[in-house]
Amino acid sequence: MSRANDREIISYQYNSDKNLSDRQALHRGFSTNEYGWENWVFEKYTFKPGDRIIEFGCGNGTTWKSNKNRIPEDIKVTLTDLSEGMLSIAKDNLSGIEQIIDYSIMDIQRIKYEDSSFDKAIANHMLYHIQNRDLAISEIARILKPDGIFYATTNSVYNMRGLKALVRDFDSRLDNASFSVANEFGLEDGVDQLTKHFKSVERLVYDDSLHITEAKPLADYILSLKGHVNIEDIMTESRIKDFHEYLSEIIIREGSINIPKRSGMFIAKKPKKLA
């Protein structure tokens, strides 16, 4: 077990959407790709009339909210999350979207639906949090119809690599250098994990980077990683103030803080059915 899929840490991280929202805010405010991650992800979905769709780890529902006017009228969507608090926030954020017919607390490792129940399944930036990922992916293959499609997004091991050096230079005791969700399920090894249960897997990469001109959103991003990183042991109130000043000085001196990003999506087709 790693800090990426420790159940206690995950529960702490996602009992509400505060940590997730702080991370989303940095990307939304300072990403250089103006098209936008949520738009890019949604355009890759190929929904057909009458499709039944299920998403696991739906979080606060930002992809659906950002594309609410693009959701086809004749599909039925089920959103699930392991966190009751997160699911409640998603339900509030997506109120009025009639295509979303159900919100359900569910563990992707133990899906309650019958075989071949869905046309499409989605797991965005969450498979790396799963302890038994092979079981989870096999469950996805089981509930998909023979022509069903699974969409899964994740990061590369090279995603935001400069951020770790930035934090280390501030305080070498912060051990974020050893934390990487992409080591569990990333762009580099996702195909191998998915092809055990799908006959066809395509990898798509989203080109982007961060051009950060304000200290607070970046500081909030780092602080949102508590649990995954030993922030609570080191970042006292005075130390947080020092961190803000440290980031501000870099931005004033260099004009911005630039961090490379590398994320993408796997599109898995033709689920392998167990005999």
Number of C-alpha atoms within 10 A of each C-alpha: 11 16 17 23 21 15 15 10 16 18 14 14 19 19 15 19 19 14 20 17 18 20 19 14 16 20 23 17 14 18 21 18 14 10 10 15 19 15 15 14 18 16 11 12 14 9 18 12 10 12 17 20 23 25 22 25 24 25 27 25 19 16 17 20 17 15 14 14 10 12 16 14 12 14 17 18 21 18 23 24 23 20 23 17 17 23 25 18 16 23 18 11 15 17 11 10 16 14 17 19 11 13 19 15 17 17 16 24 17 11 15 11 12 10 16 17 15 25 20 25 22 21 21 20 22 19 27 22 22 21 17 14 19 16 15 18 21 20 19 30 28 22 23 28 18 17 12 22 27 26 20 23 23 24 25 22 20 16 20 18 16 14 18 16 14 16 20 14 12 13 14 12 13 19 15 20 14 12 15 21 22 23 18 19 26 26 23 14 14 25 19 11 15 25 17 13 24 22 12 15 20 12 15 13 15 16 13 20 18 20 18 21 20 19 20 16 20 22 19 18 19 19 19 19 19 18 19 22 19 15 19 12 11 12 17 11 9 8 12 16 12 14 19 17 14 17 22 19 14 15 17 13 10 11 14 18 21 19 17 17 21 18 22 21 24 22 20 23 23 19 27 17 16 8 3
